[in-house]
Amino acid sequence: MRLLHTSDWHLGRSFHRVSLLDAQSAYLDHLVATVREREVDVVLVAGDVYDRAVPPLTAVELFDRALHRLAAAGVPTVMISGNHDSARRLGVGAGLFERAGIHLRTDPEGCATPVVLADDHGDVAFYGLPYLEPALVKDALGAAKAGHEAVLTAAMDRVRADLATRPAGTRSVVLAHAFVAGGEPSDSERDITVGGVAAVPAGVFDGVDYAALGHLHGSQRVTERVRYSGSPLAYSFSEADHRKTMWLVDLDAHGNIAAEERVDCPVERPLARLRGRLDTLLEDPALDRHEDAWVEATLTDPVRPAEPMARLARRFPHTLSLVFDPERPPEDPLASYAQRLKGRDDHQIAEDFVAHVRGGSGPSDLERTVLRGAFDDVRVDETVREVSR
């Protein structure tokens, strides 16, 4: 059976306030063409269909057109909700869509009810695990505690239990939206940390033939059978070096990966991250190839030059981001605050602040626990508000 593994469409998202709707439309055209030309048997969408819980109408219309075209192609689609989606909104009409071969899985309690499709070698069971917010699904899944590993383990235990009741030789595919240890993140994924832990071990997915993951935006293998397709477009400059693709995977009669291919997605405009003094960026002939790219320019001039954005735009008209990182010795007290915070999460910054106001004495273990709980509560409250909108 030939699978086309995709995820993280983020319909409705913009890039530094530039609309990506045309690029997303071109991607969906490419997706449908790939389905037809490569004789795909099933399309997998591993979450984050939309960029936010209440997407703009233009994004909903784009999604609607894509579903109609996939249904018209006669190729089943299995789709789950991600942490950016409103599971309840995305799941509206799921029963009706199923009649057209569009299988939406947005209810965590239905994770062990597969979509069963058949080929010449027998059945393949597709289990959809929507994004599992630990605090919201712990009790429903009977998880031991409110953490990502605990709730995913509980969901996968249900999957394995259902699979054990099916005829011998039934192959299995799981769709999940999570941060699996070993995956390489980028700047554009929303933080899903709970209790200081965001990642879960790949072993959570033991017992199935293929795990089609969403959430991380770079296409990658975590293991041979556990993979991220990545997002079809770059959604931050940290993705400038990504090769945006979809996984085309063939499962043989025994559930082994008999063939695989990364199918490239169309690139409307490449991304470039340029760094140096302004005069160098304006004069270096080696940078000619970036003149039509979306540009993030980091200026290292010791003194901020006059009208830097206007001057850059004359050579690089699609400059979207301008960063200042002056060349200074490491001990310079004027080193930027942003540079000192680079790579540190909110909890680490809060601990640093406590140490600063106490003259170097950081928080106690109990205070760390309180801080961590406060950040978790804020994030969960934000998720609940989005779900209820």
Summary of the structure (lengths in Angstrom):
residues: 389
radius of gyration: 23.0
end to end distance: 38.9
largest distance: 71.9
contacts: 1249
relative contact order: 0.12
helix: 35%
strand: 24%
